[in-house]
């Protein structure tokens, strides 16, 4: 494995990480923004009001996007194993 292959592997790993985390992170950000606006409008400053809905949304999004995440990780693992076999063989 040369530097180009290693660079490609690192780039692919970062891309897969961003791709599989994007649905959960974006949904939690949207919920956090909505809750922040509601807190600013009503002047309710309860700490648990921000964390509990975010955790619930994160868990629901993890459940909803688990097949997508698993397939992306599986594709990445297949590419990594293919690169290992090409180097070893």
PDB file with SEQRES, HELIX, SHEET and CRYST1 records, atoms N, CA, C and O in Angstrom:
SEQRES   1 A   89  UNK UNK UNK UNK UNK UNK UNK UNK UNK UNK UNK UNK UNK          
SEQRES   2 A   89  UNK UNK UNK UNK UNK UNK UNK UNK UNK UNK UNK UNK UNK          
SEQRES   3 A   89  UNK UNK UNK UNK UNK UNK UNK UNK UNK UNK UNK UNK UNK          
SEQRES   4 A   89  UNK UNK UNK UNK UNK UNK UNK UNK UNK UNK UNK UNK UNK          
SEQRES   5 A   89  UNK UNK UNK UNK UNK UNK UNK UNK UNK UNK UNK UNK UNK          
SEQRES   6 A   89  UNK UNK UNK UNK UNK UNK UNK UNK UNK UNK UNK UNK UNK          
SEQRES   7 A   89  UNK UNK UNK UNK UNK UNK UNK UNK UNK UNK UNK                  
HELIX    1 AA1 UNK A    3  UNK A   42  1                                  40    
HELIX    2 AA2 UNK A   48  UNK A   88  1                                  41    
CRYST1    1.000    1.000    1.000  90.00  90.00  90.00 P 1           1          
ATOM      1  N   UNK A   1       0.855  -1.174   0.000  1.00  0.00           N  
ATOM      2  CA  UNK A   1       0.000   0.000   0.000  1.00  0.00           C  
ATOM      3  C   UNK A   1       0.900   1.235   0.000  1.00  0.00           C  
ATOM      4  O   UNK A   1       1.795   1.373   0.833  1.00  0.00           O  
ATOM      5  N   UNK A   2       0.647   2.099  -0.924  1.00  0.00           N  
ATOM      6  CA  UNK A   2       1.441   3.315  -0.998  1.00  0.00           C  
ATOM      7  C   UNK A   2       0.668   4.488  -0.379  1.00  0.00           C  
ATOM      8  O   UNK A   2      -0.425   4.313   0.159  1.00  0.00           O  
ATOM      9  N   UNK A   3       1.247   5.660  -0.467  1.00  0.00           N  
ATOM     10  CA  UNK A   3       0.643   6.837   0.159  1.00  0.00           C  
ATOM     11  C   UNK A   3      -0.674   7.225  -0.510  1.00  0.00           C  
ATOM     12  O   UNK A   3      -1.575   7.730   0.160  1.00  0.00           O  
ATOM     13  N   UNK A   4      -0.799   7.005  -1.783  1.00  0.00           N  
ATOM     14  CA  UNK A   4      -2.032   7.345  -2.492  1.00  0.00           C  
ATOM     15  C   UNK A   4      -3.187   6.459  -2.015  1.00  0.00           C  
ATOM     16  O   UNK A   4      -4.299   6.938  -1.793  1.00  0.00           O  
ATOM     17  N   UNK A   5      -2.904   5.155  -1.859  1.00  0.00           N  
ATOM     18  CA  UNK A   5      -3.942   4.241  -1.363  1.00  0.00           C  
ATOM     19  C   UNK A   5      -4.341   4.586   0.066  1.00  0.00           C  
ATOM     20  O   UNK A   5      -5.525   4.564   0.403  1.00  0.00           O  
ATOM     21  N   UNK A   6      -3.368   4.903   0.901  1.00  0.00           N  
ATOM     22  CA  UNK A   6      -3.672   5.270   2.283  1.00  0.00           C  
ATOM     23  C   UNK A   6      -4.488   6.549   2.344  1.00  0.00           C  
ATOM     24  O   UNK A   6      -5.420   6.664   3.139  1.00  0.00           O  
ATOM     25  N   UNK A   7      -4.135   7.508   1.502  1.00  0.00           N  
ATOM     26  CA  UNK A   7      -4.882   8.760   1.456  1.00  0.00           C  
ATOM     27  C   UNK A   7      -6.316   8.527   0.993  1.00  0.00           C  
ATOM     28  O   UNK A   7      -7.252   9.116   1.535  1.00  0.00           O  
ATOM     29  N   UNK A   8      -6.486   7.672  -0.003  1.00  0.00           N  
ATOM     30  CA  UNK A   8      -7.820   7.339  -0.493  1.00  0.00           C  
ATOM     31  C   UNK A   8      -8.641   6.646   0.591  1.00  0.00           C  
ATOM     32  O   UNK A   8      -9.830   6.924   0.746  1.00  0.00           O  
ATOM     33  N   UNK A   9      -8.017   5.756   1.330  1.00  0.00           N  
ATOM     34  CA  UNK A   9      -8.701   5.051   2.404  1.00  0.00           C  
ATOM     35  C   UNK A   9      -9.132   6.005   3.513  1.00  0.00           C  
ATOM     36  O   UNK A   9     -10.251   5.901   4.017  1.00  0.00           O  
ATOM     37  N   UNK A  10      -8.271   6.919   3.893  1.00  0.00           N  
ATOM     38  CA  UNK A  10      -8.608   7.893   4.927  1.00  0.00           C  
ATOM     39  C   UNK A  10      -9.733   8.803   4.453  1.00  0.00           C  
ATOM     40  O   UNK A  10     -10.650   9.108   5.215  1.00  0.00           O  
ATOM     41  N   UNK A  11      -9.667   9.235   3.205  1.00  0.00           N  
ATOM     42  CA  UNK A  11     -10.703  10.094   2.648  1.00  0.00           C  
ATOM     43  C   UNK A  11     -12.041   9.367   2.611  1.00  0.00           C  
ATOM     44  O   UNK A  11     -13.076   9.953   2.927  1.00  0.00           O  
ATOM     45  N   UNK A  12     -12.026   8.108   2.233  1.00  0.00           N  
ATOM     46  CA  UNK A  12     -13.254   7.314   2.195  1.00  0.00           C  
ATOM     47  C   UNK A  12     -13.819   7.104   3.595  1.00  0.00           C  
ATOM     48  O   UNK A  12     -15.034   7.146   3.788  1.00  0.00           O  
ATOM     49  N   UNK A  13     -12.943   6.877   4.572  1.00  0.00           N  
ATOM     50  CA  UNK A  13     -13.401   6.689   5.949  1.00  0.00           C  
ATOM     51  C   UNK A  13     -14.058   7.958   6.489  1.00  0.00           C  
ATOM     52  O   UNK A  13     -15.090   7.887   7.156  1.00  0.00           O  
ATOM     53  N   UNK A  14     -13.477   9.093   6.210  1.00  0.00           N  
ATOM     54  CA  UNK A  14     -14.068  10.358   6.658  1.00  0.00           C  
ATOM     55  C   UNK A  14     -15.406  10.595   5.969  1.00  0.00           C  
ATOM     56  O   UNK A  14     -16.364  11.034   6.605  1.00  0.00           O  
ATOM     57  N   UNK A  15     -15.475  10.305   4.672  1.00  0.00           N  
ATOM     58  CA  UNK A  15     -16.719  10.496   3.934  1.00  0.00           C  
ATOM     59  C   UNK A  15     -17.822   9.590   4.469  1.00  0.00           C  
ATOM     60  O   UNK A  15     -18.958  10.036   4.633  1.00  0.00           O  
ATOM     61  N   UNK A  16     -17.511   8.333   4.741  1.00  0.00           N  
ATOM     62  CA  UNK A  16     -18.510   7.406   5.269  1.00  0.00           C  
ATOM     63  C   UNK A  16     -18.966   7.858   6.656  1.00  0.00           C  
ATOM     64  O   UNK A  16     -20.151   7.770   6.977  1.00  0.00           O  
ATOM     65  N   UNK A  17     -18.040   8.337   7.470  1.00  0.00           N  
ATOM     66  CA  UNK A  17     -18.402   8.827   8.801  1.00  0.00           C  
ATOM     67  C   UNK A  17     -19.360  10.003   8.709  1.00  0.00           C  
ATOM     68  O   UNK A  17     -20.352  10.054   9.436  1.00  0.00           O  
ATOM     69  N   UNK A  18     -19.076  10.940   7.829  1.00  0.00           N  
ATOM     70  CA  UNK A  18     -19.969  12.085   7.644  1.00  0.00           C  
ATOM     71  C   UNK A  18     -21.321  11.643   7.088  1.00  0.00           C  
ATOM     72  O   UNK A  18     -22.361  12.159   7.498  1.00  0.00           O  
ATOM     73  N   UNK A  19     -21.310  10.709   6.175  1.00  0.00           N  
ATOM     74  CA  UNK A  19     -22.536  10.258   5.541  1.00  0.00           C  
ATOM     75  C   UNK A  19     -23.464   9.545   6.523  1.00  0.00           C  
ATOM     76  O   UNK A  19     -24.675   9.766   6.505  1.00  0.00           O  
ATOM     77  N   UNK A  20     -22.905   8.699   7.373  1.00  0.00           N  
ATOM     78  CA  UNK A  20     -23.775   7.955   8.289  1.00  0.00           C  
ATOM     79  C   UNK A  20     -24.180   8.777   9.515  1.00  0.00           C  
ATOM     80  O   UNK A  20     -25.167   8.452  10.175  1.00  0.00           O  
ATOM     81  N   UNK A  21     -23.432   9.832   9.824  1.00  0.00           N  
ATOM     82  CA  UNK A  21     -23.816  10.647  10.978  1.00  0.00           C  
ATOM     83  C   UNK A  21     -24.721  11.813  10.601  1.00  0.00           C  
ATOM     84  O   UNK A  21     -25.348  12.406  11.479  1.00  0.00           O  
ATOM     85  N   UNK A  22     -24.804  12.154   9.337  1.00  0.00           N  
ATOM     86  CA  UNK A  22     -25.563  13.326   8.899  1.00  0.00           C  
ATOM     87  C   UNK A  22     -27.052  13.287   9.259  1.00  0.00           C  
ATOM     88  O   UNK A  22     -27.564  14.301   9.731  1.00  0.00           O  
ATOM     89  N   UNK A  23     -27.778  12.178   9.064  1.00  0.00           N  
ATOM     90  CA  UNK A  23     -29.207  12.203   9.396  1.00  0.00           C  
ATOM     91  C   UNK A  23     -29.471  12.461  10.881  1.00  0.00           C  
ATOM     92  O   UNK A  23     -30.371  13.226  11.228  1.00  0.00           O  
ATOM     93  N   UNK A  24     -28.700  11.834  11.743  1.00  0.00           N  
ATOM     94  CA  UNK A  24     -28.918  11.996  13.183  1.00  0.00           C  
ATOM     95  C   UNK A  24     -28.527  13.397  13.628  1.00  0.00           C  
ATOM     96  O   UNK A  24     -29.273  14.051  14.357  1.00  0.00           O  
ATOM     97  N   UNK A  25     -27.369  13.854  13.196  1.00  0.00           N  
ATOM     98  CA  UNK A  25     -26.889  15.167  13.623  1.00  0.00           C  
ATOM     99  C   UNK A  25     -27.806  16.273  13.114  1.00  0.00           C  
ATOM    100  O   UNK A  25     -28.130  17.199  13.858  1.00  0.00           O  
ATOM    101  N   UNK A  26     -28.226  16.187  11.859  1.00  0.00           N  
ATOM    102  CA  UNK A  26     -29.080  17.248  11.313  1.00  0.00           C  
ATOM    103  C   UNK A  26     -30.454  17.271  11.987  1.00  0.00           C  
ATOM    104  O   UNK A  26     -30.994  18.345  12.253  1.00  0.00           O  
ATOM    105  N   UNK A  27     -31.019  16.100  12.263  1.00  0.00           N  
ATOM    106  CA  UNK A  27     -32.326  16.084  12.927  1.00  0.00           C  
ATOM    107  C   UNK A  27     -32.236  16.613  14.358  1.00  0.00           C  
ATOM    108  O   UNK A  27     -33.132  17.325  14.812  1.00  0.00           O  
ATOM    109  N   UNK A  28     -31.170  16.274  15.063  1.00  0.00           N  
ATOM    110  CA  UNK A  28     -30.996  16.785  16.423  1.00  0.00           C  
ATOM    111  C   UNK A  28     -30.755  18.298  16.399  1.00  0.00           C  
ATOM    112  O   UNK A  28     -31.224  19.014  17.283  1.00  0.00           O  
ATOM    113  N   UNK A  29     -30.034  18.777  15.404  1.00  0.00           N  
ATOM    114  CA  UNK A  29     -29.826  20.227  15.283  1.00  0.00           C  
ATOM    115  C   UNK A  29     -31.136  20.961  15.031  1.00  0.00           C  
ATOM    116  O   UNK A  29     -31.374  22.019  15.614  1.00  0.00           O  
ATOM    117  N   UNK A  30     -31.977  20.418  14.180  1.00  0.00           N  
ATOM    118  CA  UNK A  30     -33.260  21.048  13.883  1.00  0.00           C  
ATOM    119  C   UNK A  30     -34.145  21.078  15.127  1.00  0.00           C  
ATOM    120  O   UNK A  30     -34.764  22.099  15.426  1.00  0.00           O  
ATOM    121  N   UNK A  31     -34.204  19.959  15.852  1.00  0.00           N  
ATOM    122  CA  UNK A  31     -34.996  19.911  17.082  1.00  0.00           C  
ATOM    123  C   UNK A  31     -34.434  20.886  18.115  1.00  0.00           C  
ATOM    124  O   UNK A  31     -35.199  21.568  18.797  1.00  0.00           O  
ATOM    125  N   UNK A  32     -33.122  20.961  18.238  1.00  0.00           N  
ATOM    126  CA  UNK A  32     -32.511  21.898  19.171  1.00  0.00           C  
ATOM    127  C   UNK A  32     -32.826  23.339  18.823  1.00  0.00           C  
ATOM    128  O   UNK A  32     -33.069  24.155  19.711  1.00  0.00           O  
ATOM    129  N   UNK A  33     -32.825  23.658  17.533  1.00  0.00           N  
ATOM    130  CA  UNK A  33     -33.158  25.008  17.100  1.00  0.00           C  
ATOM    131  C   UNK A  33     -34.610  25.353  17.421  1.00  0.00           C  
ATOM    132  O   UNK A  33     -34.906  26.449  17.896  1.00  0.00           O  
ATOM    133  N   UNK A  34     -35.504  24.416  17.161  1.00  0.00           N  
ATOM    134  CA  UNK A  34     -36.924  24.648  17.460  1.00  0.00           C  
ATOM    135  C   UNK A  34     -37.131  24.845  18.955  1.00  0.00           C  
ATOM    136  O   UNK A  34     -37.856  25.749  19.369  1.00  0.00           O  
ATOM    137  N   UNK A  35     -36.504  24.013  19.755  1.00  0.00           N  
ATOM    138  CA  UNK A  35     -36.651  24.139  21.208  1.00  0.00           C  
ATOM    139  C   UNK A  35     -36.044  25.441  21.703  1.00  0.00           C  
ATOM    140  O   UNK A  35     -36.599  26.071  22.603  1.00  0.00           O  
ATOM    141  N   UNK A  36     -34.936  25.853  21.146  1.00  0.00           N  
ATOM    142  CA  UNK A  36     -34.324  27.120  21.548  1.00  0.00           C  
ATOM    143  C   UNK A  36     -35.224  28.305  21.231  1.00  0.00           C  
ATOM    144  O   UNK A  36     -35.338  29.238  22.027  1.00  0.00           O  
ATOM    145  N   UNK A  37     -35.857  28.266  20.076  1.00  0.00           N  
ATOM    146  CA  UNK A  37     -36.784  29.343  19.719  1.00  0.00           C  
ATOM    147  C   UNK A  37     -37.972  29.350  20.671  1.00  0.00           C  
ATOM    148  O   UNK A  37     -38.398  30.410  21.129  1.00  0.00           O  
ATOM    149  N   UNK A  38     -38.506  28.170  20.971  1.00  0.00           N  
ATOM    150  CA  UNK A  38     -39.630  28.103  21.910  1.00  0.00           C  
ATOM    151  C   UNK A  38     -39.229  28.583  23.301  1.00  0.00           C  
ATOM    152  O   UNK A  38     -40.010  29.258  23.972  1.00  0.00           O  
ATOM    153  N   UNK A  39     -38.027  28.243  23.736  1.00  0.00           N  
ATOM    154  CA  UNK A  39     -37.561  28.712  25.038  1.00  0.00           C  
ATOM    155  C   UNK A  39     -37.373  30.226  25.045  1.00  0.00           C  
ATOM    156  O   UNK A  39     -37.664  30.883  26.044  1.00  0.00           O  
ATOM    157  N   UNK A  40     -36.897  30.772  23.956  1.00  0.00           N  
ATOM    158  CA  UNK A  40     -36.714  32.220  23.882  1.00  0.00           C  
ATOM    159  C   UNK A  40     -38.066  32.940  23.872  1.00  0.00           C  
ATOM    160  O   UNK A  40     -38.214  34.012  24.458  1.00  0.00           O  
ATOM    161  N   UNK A  41     -39.038  32.340  23.203  1.00  0.00           N  
ATOM    162  CA  UNK A  41     -40.361  32.972  23.144  1.00  0.00           C  
ATOM    163  C   UNK A  41     -41.095  32.901  24.474  1.00  0.00           C  
ATOM    164  O   UNK A  41     -41.761  33.858  24.870  1.00  0.00           O  
ATOM    165  N   UNK A  42     -40.977  31.779  25.160  1.00  0.00           N  
ATOM    166  CA  UNK A  42     -41.718  31.593  26.410  1.00  0.00           C  
ATOM    167  C   UNK A  42     -40.902  31.912  27.647  1.00  0.00           C  
ATOM    168  O   UNK A  42     -41.456  31.955  28.746  1.00  0.00           O  
ATOM    169  N   UNK A  43     -39.613  32.134  27.508  1.00  0.00           N  
ATOM    170  CA  UNK A  43     -38.684  32.423  28.602  1.00  0.00           C  
ATOM    171  C   UNK A  43     -38.647  31.298  29.642  1.00  0.00           C  
ATOM    172  O   UNK A  43     -38.443  31.542  30.831  1.00  0.00           O  
ATOM    173  N   UNK A  44     -38.845  30.074  29.175  1.00  0.00           N  
ATOM    174  CA  UNK A  44     -38.694  28.896  30.032  1.00  0.00           C  
ATOM    175  C   UNK A  44     -37.268  28.410  29.865  1.00  0.00           C  
ATOM    176  O   UNK A  44     -36.861  28.068  28.755  1.00  0.00           O  
ATOM    177  N   UNK A  45     -36.505  28.373  30.941  1.00  0.00           N  
ATOM    178  CA  UNK A  45     -35.101  27.969  30.866  1.00  0.00           C  
ATOM    179  C   UNK A  45     -34.872  26.662  31.613  1.00  0.00           C  
ATOM    180  O   UNK A  45     -34.042  26.595  32.520  1.00  0.00           O  
ATOM    181  N   UNK A  46     -35.595  25.646  31.239  1.00  0.00           N  
ATOM    182  CA  UNK A  46     -35.443  24.333  31.848  1.00  0.00           C  
ATOM    183  C   UNK A  46     -34.407  23.526  31.066  1.00  0.00           C  
ATOM    184  O   UNK A  46     -34.514  23.393  29.847  1.00  0.00           O  
ATOM    185  N   UNK A  47     -33.413  22.991  31.760  1.00  0.00           N  
ATOM    186  CA  UNK A  47     -32.318  22.282  31.106  1.00  0.00           C  
ATOM    187  C   UNK A  47     -32.793  20.981  30.475  1.00  0.00           C  
ATOM    188  O   UNK A  47     -32.394  20.650  29.358  1.00  0.00           O  
ATOM    189  N   UNK A  48     -33.641  20.242  31.180  1.00  0.00           N  
ATOM    190  CA  UNK A  48     -34.088  18.959  30.645  1.00  0.00           C  
ATOM    191  C   UNK A  48     -34.981  19.128  29.430  1.00  0.00           C  
ATOM    192  O   UNK A  48     -35.157  18.187  28.657  1.00  0.00           O  
ATOM    193  N   UNK A  49     -35.540  20.301  29.252  1.00  0.00           N  
ATOM    194  CA  UNK A  49     -36.386  20.547  28.089  1.00  0.00           C  
ATOM    195  C   UNK A  49     -35.583  20.480  26.798  1.00  0.00           C  
ATOM    196  O   UNK A  49     -36.137  20.178  25.741  1.00  0.00           O  
ATOM    197  N   UNK A  50     -34.304  20.753  26.868  1.00  0.00           N  
ATOM    198  CA  UNK A  50     -33.481  20.673  25.657  1.00  0.00           C  
ATOM    199  C   UNK A  50     -32.929  19.273  25.415  1.00  0.00           C  
ATOM    200  O   UNK A  50     -32.817  18.849  24.265  1.00  0.00           O  
ATOM    201  N   UNK A  51     -32.585  18.553  26.472  1.00  0.00           N  
ATOM    202  CA  UNK A  51     -31.910  17.269  26.293  1.00  0.00           C  
ATOM    203  C   UNK A  51     -32.856  16.118  25.974  1.00  0.00           C  
ATOM    204  O   UNK A  51     -32.547  15.293  25.113  1.00  0.00           O  
ATOM    205  N   UNK A  52     -33.978  16.047  26.635  1.00  0.00           N  
ATOM    206  CA  UNK A  52     -34.870  14.896  26.461  1.00  0.00           C  
ATOM    207  C   UNK A  52     -35.400  14.788  25.028  1.00  0.00           C  
ATOM    208  O   UNK A  52     -35.327  13.701  24.454  1.00  0.00           O  
ATOM    209  N   UNK A  53     -35.928  15.853  24.421  1.00  0.00           N  
ATOM    210  CA  UNK A  53     -36.378  15.694  23.025  1.00  0.00           C  
ATOM    211  C   UNK A  53     -35.246  15.365  22.060  1.00  0.00           C  
ATOM    212  O   UNK A  53     -35.445  14.613  21.105  1.00  0.00           O  
ATOM    213  N   UNK A  54     -34.063  15.920  22.300  1.00  0.00           N  
ATOM    214  CA  UNK A  54     -32.929  15.609  21.422  1.00  0.00           C  
ATOM    215  C   UNK A  54     -32.553  14.138  21.517  1.00  0.00           C  
ATOM    216  O   UNK A  54     -32.262  13.509  20.499  1.00  0.00           O  
ATOM    217  N   UNK A  55     -32.556  13.591  22.704  1.00  0.00           N  
ATOM    218  CA  UNK A  55     -32.217  12.174  22.877  1.00  0.00           C  
ATOM    219  C   UNK A  55     -33.267  11.295  22.209  1.00  0.00           C  
ATOM    220  O   UNK A  55     -32.932  10.306  21.558  1.00  0.00           O  
ATOM    221  N   UNK A  56     -34.525  11.654  22.371  1.00  0.00           N  
ATOM    222  CA  UNK A  56     -35.598  10.866  21.753  1.00  0.00           C  
ATOM    223  C   UNK A  56     -35.489  10.906  20.231  1.00  0.00           C  
ATOM    224  O   UNK A  56     -35.611   9.875  19.570  1.00  0.00           O  
ATOM    225  N   UNK A  57     -35.259  12.099  19.675  1.00  0.00           N  
ATOM    226  CA  UNK A  57     -35.129  12.221  18.221  1.00  0.00           C  
ATOM    227  C   UNK A  57     -33.898  11.468  17.721  1.00  0.00           C  
ATOM    228  O   UNK A  57     -33.948  10.822  16.674  1.00  0.00           O  
ATOM    229  N   UNK A  58     -32.798  11.549  18.464  1.00  0.00           N  
ATOM    230  CA  UNK A  58     -31.587  10.830  18.056  1.00  0.00           C  
ATOM    231  C   UNK A  58     -31.830   9.321  18.042  1.00  0.00           C  
ATOM    232  O   UNK A  58     -31.418   8.639  17.104  1.00  0.00           O  
ATOM    233  N   UNK A  59     -32.487   8.802  19.059  1.00  0.00           N  
ATOM    234  CA  UNK A  59     -32.773   7.367  19.085  1.00  0.00           C  
ATOM    235  C   UNK A  59     -33.714   6.964  17.953  1.00  0.00           C  
ATOM    236  O   UNK A  59     -33.509   5.934  17.312  1.00  0.00           O  
ATOM    237  N   UNK A  60     -34.740   7.769  17.708  1.00  0.00           N  
ATOM    238  CA  UNK A  60     -35.656   7.450  16.610  1.00  0.00           C  
ATOM    239  C   UNK A  60     -34.959   7.494  15.253  1.00  0.00           C  
ATOM    240  O   UNK A  60     -35.213   6.652  14.392  1.00  0.00           O  
ATOM    241  N   UNK A  61     -34.088   8.469  15.067  1.00  0.00           N  
ATOM    242  CA  UNK A  61     -33.354   8.548  13.801  1.00  0.00           C  
ATOM    243  C   UNK A  61     -32.354   7.399  13.667  1.00  0.00           C  
ATOM    244  O   UNK A  61     -32.148   6.882  12.568  1.00  0.00           O  
ATOM    245  N   UNK A  62     -31.737   7.000  14.773  1.00  0.00           N  
ATOM    246  CA  UNK A  62     -30.844   5.843  14.711  1.00  0.00           C  
ATOM    247  C   UNK A  62     -31.601   4.587  14.299  1.00  0.00           C  
ATOM    248  O   UNK A  62     -31.112   3.791  13.497  1.00  0.00           O  
ATOM    249  N   UNK A  63     -32.798   4.416  14.853  1.00  0.00           N  
ATOM    250  CA  UNK A  63     -33.612   3.254  14.495  1.00  0.00           C  
ATOM    251  C   UNK A  63     -34.045   3.330  13.035  1.00  0.00           C  
ATOM    252  O   UNK A  63     -34.015   2.329  12.319  1.00  0.00           O  
ATOM    253  N   UNK A  64     -34.448   4.525  12.597  1.00  0.00           N  
ATOM    254  CA  UNK A  64     -34.955   4.682  11.229  1.00  0.00           C  
ATOM    255  C   UNK A  64     -33.854   4.539  10.186  1.00  0.00           C  
ATOM    256  O   UNK A  64     -34.105   4.021   9.098  1.00  0.00           O  
ATOM    257  N   UNK A  65     -32.649   4.982  10.492  1.00  0.00           N  
ATOM    258  CA  UNK A  65     -31.576   4.967   9.492  1.00  0.00           C  
ATOM    259  C   UNK A  65     -30.551   3.855   9.721  1.00  0.00           C  
ATOM    260  O   UNK A  65     -29.502   3.842   9.077  1.00  0.00           O  
ATOM    261  N   UNK A  66     -30.838   2.936  10.620  1.00  0.00           N  
ATOM    262  CA  UNK A  66     -29.898   1.846  10.888  1.00  0.00           C  
ATOM    263  C   UNK A  66     -29.598   0.991   9.652  1.00  0.00           C  
ATOM    264  O   UNK A  66     -28.436   0.643   9.439  1.00  0.00           O  
ATOM    265  N   UNK A  67     -30.587   0.640   8.833  1.00  0.00           N  
ATOM    266  CA  UNK A  67     -30.243  -0.138   7.629  1.00  0.00           C  
ATOM    267  C   UNK A  67     -29.315   0.615   6.675  1.00  0.00           C  
ATOM    268  O   UNK A  67     -28.400   0.026   6.101  1.00  0.00           O  
ATOM    269  N   UNK A  68     -29.554   1.914   6.509  1.00  0.00           N  
ATOM    270  CA  UNK A  68     -28.689   2.728   5.661  1.00  0.00           C  
ATOM    271  C   UNK A  68     -27.274   2.787   6.223  1.00  0.00           C  
ATOM    272  O   UNK A  68     -26.300   2.631   5.486  1.00  0.00           O  
ATOM    273  N   UNK A  69     -27.165   3.012   7.525  1.00  0.00           N  
ATOM    274  CA  UNK A  69     -25.846   3.084   8.161  1.00  0.00           C  
ATOM    275  C   UNK A  69     -25.111   1.757   8.038  1.00  0.00           C  
ATOM    276  O   UNK A  69     -23.920   1.726   7.725  1.00  0.00           O  
ATOM    277  N   UNK A  70     -25.812   0.680   8.280  1.00  0.00           N  
ATOM    278  CA  UNK A  70     -25.193  -0.636   8.175  1.00  0.00           C  
ATOM    279  C   UNK A  70     -24.718  -0.950   6.773  1.00  0.00           C  
ATOM    280  O   UNK A  70     -23.645  -1.524   6.586  1.00  0.00           O  
ATOM    281  N   UNK A  71     -25.516  -0.575   5.787  1.00  0.00           N  
ATOM    282  CA  UNK A  71     -25.099  -0.848   4.403  1.00  0.00           C  
ATOM    283  C   UNK A  71     -23.875  -0.019   4.026  1.00  0.00           C  
ATOM    284  O   UNK A  71     -22.994  -0.513   3.324  1.00  0.00           O  
ATOM    285  N   UNK A  72     -23.804   1.231   4.478  1.00  0.00           N  
ATOM    286  CA  UNK A  72     -22.654   2.070   4.166  1.00  0.00           C  
ATOM    287  C   UNK A  72     -21.381   1.536   4.826  1.00  0.00           C  
ATOM    288  O   UNK A  72     -20.313   1.533   4.213  1.00  0.00           O  
ATOM    289  N   UNK A  73     -21.498   1.090   6.061  1.00  0.00           N  
ATOM    290  CA  UNK A  73     -20.339   0.527   6.754  1.00  0.00           C  
ATOM    291  C   UNK A  73     -19.925  -0.789   6.096  1.00  0.00           C  
ATOM    292  O   UNK A  73     -18.735  -1.088   5.994  1.00  0.00           O  
ATOM    293  N   UNK A  74     -20.909  -1.577   5.650  1.00  0.00           N  
ATOM    294  CA  UNK A  74     -20.608  -2.832   4.977  1.00  0.00           C  
ATOM    295  C   UNK A  74     -19.891  -2.592   3.652  1.00  0.00           C  
ATOM    296  O   UNK A  74     -18.942  -3.305   3.327  1.00  0.00           O  
ATOM    297  N   UNK A  75     -20.330  -1.605   2.890  1.00  0.00           N  
ATOM    298  CA  UNK A  75     -19.668  -1.263   1.632  1.00  0.00           C  
ATOM    299  C   UNK A  75     -18.237  -0.797   1.893  1.00  0.00           C  
ATOM    300  O   UNK A  75     -17.310  -1.178   1.179  1.00  0.00           O  
ATOM    301  N   UNK A  76     -18.070   0.031   2.923  1.00  0.00           N  
ATOM    302  CA  UNK A  76     -16.733   0.505   3.279  1.00  0.00           C  
ATOM    303  C   UNK A  76     -15.832  -0.654   3.695  1.00  0.00           C  
ATOM    304  O   UNK A  76     -14.673  -0.721   3.284  1.00  0.00           O  
ATOM    305  N   UNK A  77     -16.362  -1.565   4.508  1.00  0.00           N  
ATOM    306  CA  UNK A  77     -15.564  -2.713   4.949  1.00  0.00           C  
ATOM    307  C   UNK A  77     -15.172  -3.592   3.763  1.00  0.00           C  
ATOM    308  O   UNK A  77     -14.051  -4.097   3.710  1.00  0.00           O  
ATOM    309  N   UNK A  78     -16.081  -3.776   2.819  1.00  0.00           N  
ATOM    310  CA  UNK A  78     -15.757  -4.575   1.632  1.00  0.00           C  
ATOM    311  C   UNK A  78     -14.633  -3.928   0.829  1.00  0.00           C  
ATOM    312  O   UNK A  78     -13.750  -4.621   0.323  1.00  0.00           O  
ATOM    313  N   UNK A  79     -14.665  -2.593   0.713  1.00  0.00           N  
ATOM    314  CA  UNK A  79     -13.579  -1.895  -0.002  1.00  0.00           C  
ATOM    315  C   UNK A  79     -12.250  -2.027   0.734  1.00  0.00           C  
ATOM    316  O   UNK A  79     -11.207  -2.224   0.112  1.00  0.00           O  
ATOM    317  N   UNK A  80     -12.293  -1.917   2.057  1.00  0.00           N  
ATOM    318  CA  UNK A  80     -11.058  -2.051   2.848  1.00  0.00           C  
ATOM    319  C   UNK A  80     -10.501  -3.458   2.719  1.00  0.00           C  
ATOM    320  O   UNK A  80      -9.297  -3.631   2.530  1.00  0.00           O  
ATOM    321  N   UNK A  81     -11.367  -4.474   2.820  1.00  0.00           N  
ATOM    322  CA  UNK A  81     -10.897  -5.851   2.688  1.00  0.00           C  
ATOM    323  C   UNK A  81     -10.360  -6.111   1.277  1.00  0.00           C  
ATOM    324  O   UNK A  81      -9.395  -6.855   1.100  1.00  0.00           O  
ATOM    325  N   UNK A  82     -10.989  -5.495   0.285  1.00  0.00           N  
ATOM    326  CA  UNK A  82     -10.487  -5.624  -1.080  1.00  0.00           C  
ATOM    327  C   UNK A  82      -9.103  -5.009  -1.232  1.00  0.00           C  
ATOM    328  O   UNK A  82      -8.247  -5.552  -1.930  1.00  0.00           O  
ATOM    329  N   UNK A  83      -8.891  -3.880  -0.578  1.00  0.00           N  
ATOM    330  CA  UNK A  83      -7.570  -3.247  -0.632  1.00  0.00           C  
ATOM    331  C   UNK A  83      -6.531  -4.100   0.103  1.00  0.00           C  
ATOM    332  O   UNK A  83      -5.381  -4.191  -0.325  1.00  0.00           O  
ATOM    333  N   UNK A  84      -6.944  -4.720   1.205  1.00  0.00           N  
ATOM    334  CA  UNK A  84      -6.016  -5.569   1.954  1.00  0.00           C  
ATOM    335  C   UNK A  84      -5.637  -6.791   1.118  1.00  0.00           C  
ATOM    336  O   UNK A  84      -4.469  -7.179   1.066  1.00  0.00           O  
ATOM    337  N   UNK A  85      -6.624  -7.390   0.467  1.00  0.00           N  
ATOM    338  CA  UNK A  85      -6.317  -8.580  -0.327  1.00  0.00           C  
ATOM    339  C   UNK A  85      -5.467  -8.244  -1.547  1.00  0.00           C  
ATOM    340  O   UNK A  85      -4.662  -9.067  -1.985  1.00  0.00           O  
ATOM    341  N   UNK A  86      -5.636  -7.048  -2.098  1.00  0.00           N  
ATOM    342  CA  UNK A  86      -4.808  -6.668  -3.244  1.00  0.00           C  
ATOM    343  C   UNK A  86      -3.372  -6.385  -2.817  1.00  0.00           C  
ATOM    344  O   UNK A  86      -2.440  -6.601  -3.592  1.00  0.00           O  
ATOM    345  N   UNK A  87      -3.190  -5.912  -1.607  1.00  0.00           N  
ATOM    346  CA  UNK A  87      -1.833  -5.665  -1.114  1.00  0.00           C  
ATOM    347  C   UNK A  87      -1.168  -6.976  -0.731  1.00  0.00           C  
ATOM    348  O   UNK A  87       0.011  -7.182  -1.016  1.00  0.00           O  
ATOM    349  N   UNK A  88      -1.919  -7.863  -0.087  1.00  0.00           N  
ATOM    350  CA  UNK A  88      -1.356  -9.124   0.395  1.00  0.00           C  
ATOM    351  C   UNK A  88      -1.113 -10.097  -0.754  1.00  0.00           C  
ATOM    352  O   UNK A  88      -0.198 -10.919  -0.694  1.00  0.00           O  
ATOM    353  N   UNK A  89      -1.934 -10.004  -1.801  1.00  0.00           N  
ATOM    354  CA  UNK A  89      -1.848 -10.993  -2.875  1.00  0.00           C  
ATOM    355  C   UNK A  89      -0.989 -10.620  -3.966  1.00  0.00           C  
ATOM    356  O   UNK A  89      -0.843 -11.379  -4.924  1.00  0.00           O  
TER     357      UNK A  89                                                      
END                                                                             
